[in-house]
Amino acid sequence: MASKQASVASFVESAPPGELSNVVADIKALAGNDASLLQSLEPAFRKYNEEQYATVKLPGSSEAVIVSEHNSMGDNRYFDTASQTSFQVEHSSQTASAVQQHPLESSNADLIRSLQKSFSKAAAEHFPSSVVGIYPTSSDSDIAILLVANKYSPQNFWNGRWRSTYTLSPSSGGLKGAIKVDVHYYEDGNVRMSTSKDVDVSNASGADAVVREIAKAENKFQEELNRAFVQLSEGSFKGLRRQLPVTRQRVEWEKIGGYRLGQDIGGGRSK
């Protein structure tokens, strides 16, 4: 059972963006009545949601909030500084419940509120759909700045996720973090791209300055991705196949059924 559990847990933790519900359905179909297996996978579901910055909507609210280790209170409970609430999460279904008041108590409370406002505004300008989370660290000396943007297009067989994670030191103005992009394309195949970039900025003082530095770093990363895709399309991918057949003539596919292999395509005499 241990080996089986580990294998299925690995399957859960590697689920592509927006496809955890499909993974859960597959596991239930394979597990049948094995409720103990599903229950044993709770740590894997929790790890996936926290690492992928899963978003949930609180009961009675249309606004989504982030689930991560940065705002974890333990026992599957998390807090949100913007709404000043805490909530319980059922990880396999990615649903929230048991909302309670959770006032923001931090020596950096004013800066956290300013960052929430500035970063949310900037994110709305660059992403069609995104969620921002600003949290005090456990030591209350630093601030964790999170952003997740999801774009799902199952009708076109692709899903994607952008995650940004930064740690701000208000005392020094240091800003460090990483940007991660994960895209899955699965029409007539299975292609997945996962890439990241580290960010290190000094002298980022004040909410507006911090957000400007983040926007600058993320725009630069986006431009680098665009250039890389153009190079792949115009260079590496084209090198994988010929532009024309060896005859230097385009194949008339509507007539392919009438070709005789040796004579019509190769130009030689058929035998």
C-alpha positions in Angstrom: 0.0 0.0 0.0 2.9 2.4 0.8 4.2 2.1 -2.8 0.8 2.5 -4.3 0.1 5.5 -2.1 3.4 7.2 -3.0 2.8 6.6 -6.7 -0.7 8.1 -6.6 0.5 11.0 -4.4 3.2 11.8 -7.0 0.4 11.8 -9.6 -1.6 14.4 -7.6 1.4 16.7 -6.9 2.3 16.8 -10.6 -1.2 17.7 -11.8 -1.1 20.4 -14.6 -2.8 23.8 -13.9 -6.5 23.6 -13.6 -6.7 19.9 -13.9 -6.7 18.7 -10.3 -10.4 17.9 -10.4 -9.8 15.6 -13.4 -7.0 13.8 -11.4 -9.4 13.4 -8.4 -12.0 11.9 -10.7 -9.5 9.5 -12.2 -8.3 8.4 -8.7 -11.9 7.8 -7.5 -12.6 5.7 -10.6 -9.5 3.7 -10.1 -9.8 3.4 -6.3 -13.4 2.3 -6.3 -14.5 1.8 -2.7 -11.0 2.3 -1.3 -11.8 5.3 0.9 -8.7 4.9 2.9 -6.5 5.6 -0.2 -8.3 8.9 -0.9 -8.0 9.9 2.8 -4.3 9.1 2.8 -3.8 11.5 -0.1 -4.8 14.5 1.9 -1.2 15.6 2.4 -0.5 15.4 -1.3 -3.6 17.5 -2.1 -2.6 20.1 0.5 1.0 20.2 -0.8 -0.3 20.7 -4.4 -2.7 23.5 -3.4 -0.1 25.3 -1.3 2.6 25.1 -3.9 0.4 26.0 -6.8 -1.3 28.9 -5.0 -4.8 27.4 -5.4 -7.6 29.9 -5.2 -10.9 29.4 -3.4 -13.9 31.6 -3.0 -15.2 32.2 0.5 -18.8 31.4 1.2 -21.0 34.5 0.4 -18.1 36.2 -1.5 -17.3 36.5 -5.2 -13.6 37.3 -4.4 -11.1 34.6 -4.6 -8.3 34.2 -2.0 -5.0 32.3 -2.1 -4.1 29.0 -0.4 -0.3 28.8 0.4 2.2 28.0 3.1 2.6 31.7 3.6 -0.9 32.2 5.0 -1.3 28.8 6.6 -2.4 28.6 10.2 -2.1 24.8 10.4 -4.9 22.1 10.4 -6.0 23.1 6.9 -6.9 26.6 8.0 -5.6 29.8 6.3 -6.0 33.6 6.6 -6.5 36.4 4.2 -5.2 39.9 5.1 -7.4 41.8 2.6 -10.7 40.5 4.0 -9.2 40.0 7.5 -10.7 36.5 7.7 -9.6 33.0 8.2 -11.1 29.9 6.6 -11.0 26.1 6.4 -10.0 24.4 3.1 -11.1 21.0 1.8 -8.1 20.3 -0.4 -9.3 17.6 -2.7 -12.3 19.7 -3.8 -10.6 23.1 -3.3 -13.5 24.6 -1.4 -13.5 26.9 1.6 -15.8 26.9 4.6 -16.0 28.0 8.3 -15.0 31.6 7.8 -14.1 33.6 10.8 -12.8 37.1 11.5 -9.0 37.3 11.6 -7.8 40.9 12.1 -4.5 41.9 10.6 -1.9 42.2 13.4 1.5 43.1 12.2 4.1 45.8 12.7 3.9 46.3 9.0 0.1 46.4 8.7 0.0 49.8 7.0 2.6 48.7 4.4 0.7 45.4 3.8 -2.5 47.3 3.1 -0.7 49.7 0.7 0.9 46.8 -1.1 -2.4 45.0 -1.4 -4.0 48.0 -3.0 -1.1 48.9 -5.4 -0.2 45.4 -6.4 -3.9 44.4 -7.0 -4.3 47.4 -9.3 -1.1 46.7 -11.2 -2.0 43.0 -11.6 -5.4 43.9 -13.0 -3.7 45.9 -15.7 -1.4 43.0 -16.8 -3.4 39.8 -16.2 -7.0 39.0 -17.4 -7.6 37.2 -14.1 -5.3 37.2 -11.0 -5.4 37.0 -7.3 -2.9 38.8 -5.0 -2.0 37.9 -1.4 0.2 40.0 0.9 1.1 38.4 4.2 3.4 39.1 7.2 6.0 36.4 7.7 6.0 34.3 10.8 8.7 36.5 12.3 6.8 39.6 11.3 10.1 41.1 10.0 9.4 40.6 6.3 6.4 40.6 4.0 5.4 37.8 1.5 4.0 39.1 -1.7 2.1 36.5 -3.9 0.4 36.6 -7.2 -1.3 33.8 -9.1 -2.9 34.2 -12.6 -4.7 31.3 -14.2 -5.9 31.0 -17.8 -7.8 27.8 -18.6 -9.0 26.9 -22.1 -10.0 23.3 -22.1 -12.0 23.7 -25.3 -8.7 24.4 -27.0 -6.9 21.8 -25.0 -4.5 24.0 -22.9 -4.3 25.5 -19.4 -1.7 27.8 -17.9 -0.6 29.3 -14.6 1.7 32.3 -13.7 2.9 32.4 -10.1 5.0 35.2 -8.5 6.5 35.0 -5.1 8.5 37.8 -3.4 9.9 38.5 0.0 10.2 42.1 1.0 12.4 43.3 3.8 11.0 46.7 4.9 14.0 47.6 7.0 16.5 47.2 4.1 14.3 47.7 1.1 15.5 44.3 -0.3 13.1 42.4 -2.6 13.8 38.8 -3.6 11.6 36.2 -5.3 10.8 34.1 -8.3 8.4 34.0 -11.2 7.1 30.6 -12.4 5.1 29.8 -15.5 3.5 26.4 -16.1 1.5 25.6 -19.4 0.0 22.3 -20.5 -1.1 21.6 -24.1 -2.8 18.3 -24.7 -4.5 18.2 -28.1 -3.4 15.0 -30.0 -0.4 14.8 -27.6 0.9 16.0 -24.3 3.3 18.9 -24.1 4.1 20.8 -20.9 6.3 23.9 -20.4 7.6 24.8 -16.9 10.0 27.7 -16.5 11.1 30.2 -13.9 13.2 33.3 -13.3 14.7 34.6 -10.0 14.3 38.3 -9.1 16.6 40.3 -6.8 16.1 44.0 -6.3 17.6 46.4 -3.7 16.4 49.7 -2.4 12.7 49.1 -3.1 11.2 51.5 -0.6 7.5 52.1 -0.3 4.5 50.2 -1.8 4.5 52.0 -5.1 8.2 51.6 -5.6 8.0 47.9 -4.8 5.2 47.4 -7.2 7.0 49.3 -10.0 10.1 47.0 -9.5 7.9 43.9 -9.6 6.2 45.1 -12.8 9.5 45.9 -14.4 10.9 42.4 -13.6 7.7 40.6 -14.8 7.5 42.6 -18.0 11.2 41.8 -18.7 10.5 38.1 -18.1 7.5 38.2 -20.4 9.6 39.8 -23.2 12.2 37.1 -22.7 9.6 34.4 -23.1 8.2 36.0 -26.2 11.7 36.1 -27.8 12.3 32.5 -26.9 9.1 31.4 -28.5 9.9 33.3 -31.7 13.3 31.7 -31.8 11.8 28.2 -31.3 9.2 28.8 -34.0 11.6 30.3 -36.5 14.7 28.2 -35.7 14.6 24.9 -33.7 11.1 23.8 -34.7 11.6 24.5 -38.4 14.9 22.5 -38.2 12.9 19.4 -37.2 11.4 18.9 -40.6 12.0 19.8 -44.3 10.3 22.8 -45.8 9.7 20.8 -49.0 10.1 17.1 -50.0 13.3 16.0 -51.5 11.7 16.6 -55.0 11.4 20.3 -54.0 7.8 20.1 -55.0 4.8 20.5 -52.7 2.7 17.4 -52.2 -0.8 17.6 -53.6 -2.5 15.8 -50.8 -5.9 15.6 -52.5 -4.2 13.5 -55.2 -2.1 11.3 -52.9 -4.4 8.3 -53.4 -3.5 8.3 -57.1 0.2 8.4 -56.8 2.3 5.3 -57.6 5.0 5.2 -55.0 8.1 4.8 -57.2 7.1 6.5 -60.5 5.0 9.5 -59.4 6.8 10.5 -56.3 10.3 9.4 -56.9 10.3 10.1 -60.6 11.6 6.7 -61.4 10.1 3.7 -63.2 7.7 1.6 -61.2 8.3 -2.1 -61.2 
